[in-house]
């Protein structure tokens, strides 16, 4: 039983983002009122620990600037995020390798955005 639940969870994790990546639905809602939309969000690429403030970690020698701190945090297992300061939202990224070269940089991320879970499936990234 446990094995089938894990298999189901892995299947959903793998299949759902790829269905969105192929643009099968531009905007949809299910019975849980989960909304996914196509769009662009501007912000800074960071990590799930520091988010928008790297100062304490830099002060402790974790990096010399936001970019190096972000990369060091990623190496330690923290997740890539997009910090949208304008709207005070932090988005997780379902395909974080797509933003590796933008650590600590201001960007515009285009993709499928889940406003309920605050997850973006990245289609493209443009430096700002």
Secondary structure, 3 states (H helix, E strand, C coil): CHHHHHHHHHHHHHHHHHHHHCCCCCEEECCCCCEEEEEEEEEEEEECCCCCCCHHHHHCCCCCCHHHHHHHHHHCCCCEEEEECCCCEEEEECCHHHHHHHCCCEEEEEEEEECCCCEEEEEEEEEC
